[in-house]
Amino acid sequence: MGHAWRFPLRVGFRYAGSSHRGALVAFISRVSMLGLVLGVALLIVVLSVMNGFDRELRERILSLVPHVSLQPIEPVADWQPLAAAVEAHPDVVAAAPYVDLQGLLMHRGKVVPALLHGADAAAERRISAIDRYLESGSLDALAEPDTVLLSRALAQRLGVAPGASLLVLVPEVNAEGQVVPRAQRMRLAGIFNTGTEVDNTLALIGLDAATRLRGQPGVVQGVRFQVRDLFTAPRVQREVIQGLGIGIYGLDWTRTHGNLYEAIQLSRNMVGILLFLIIAVAVFNVVSTLFLIVKDKEGDIAILRTLGASPAAIMGVFVVQGTLIGLAGALAGGVIGSLLSLGITDAVALLETLLGVQFLEAEVYPVSYLPSDLAWRDVLEVCAVALAMSFVATLYPSWRAARMQPAEVLRYE
């Protein structure tokens, strides 16, 4: 078997590296290889960016928002036993109390809406990664009376810095059905910047301050918890609620951010299909190139046949040549795509700085920068598919070359 392939490999390598080709054949050969390189590189870059968005959703956004929030129907004045009962489930990492309020922040005539999240500093640190993103201040400041931590986006919109005094307004409906705002003066104790959509609305206040603003001092809204595997959150939520045996309402991340996750996966699949079609077009160019090469090498084929080369050997020669074109394109595209994927985040950030333009706004996109996560499995799969498609594309032109009759060719030489 090795002896049978020695001749096709030897001649195929010589043809692939030969510079004695017509100008048109050489040009189309370069274009077909360039198209394959670009298709493979672009597909790897796009898959890496989609992987980056998926990673940021799982590791950044979902580390800041609760995997599951539980809100009992009856008021909860003593949240520790409830949190302990939730943490008894083997798949629960930790639980913490919360109070969420929709409110307004005011400072010197500027007003911005915000989600006021009341949290206990010690418990919140166990379930949230907000500590990592603090630019100033500390989460422990929430234990102090009437303090607030704001995102950098909200602080910039209000024009405030740490130490500034803010007026916090929370709407309340009185007995007559009128909306009467409940107001509280608070001190800005710190600023955080997560670089995600969370920054658009989130403001952290102490648990005691939140319960007072809610009009029920000492009564929390419920508990929220993180699970070990975020994709098991719906199941764990059901099991925890069943185990508690009390009237309780649950909300997991698949209902608050699940549409975002599905959109990322759908975009990844759709863009992947489109770029695979680009690779298919590039492979079609390989077919065209091989047909031209076969036409250019008609005389050589006829001579080889008269010297005793079998049709299978002739077919093998052009299969080898076409596969080498596909291999070169796939490898070059894989290397270029990998390098672009590794540097695209910094390159886009530098371009934003130079142009003074923010390409990704957290108000529109999940994160305010272009993430990238290169997966070598994707690189291998894309290169393997491109190479396999190139190999299949060589079969028909090579078969046509093998069927060529030497007498018909040499008659006109």
Summary of the structure (lengths in Angstrom):
residues: 413
radius of gyration: 32.1
end to end distance: 34.4
largest distance: 105.6
contacts: 1396
relative contact order: 0.19
helix: 59%
strand: 20%
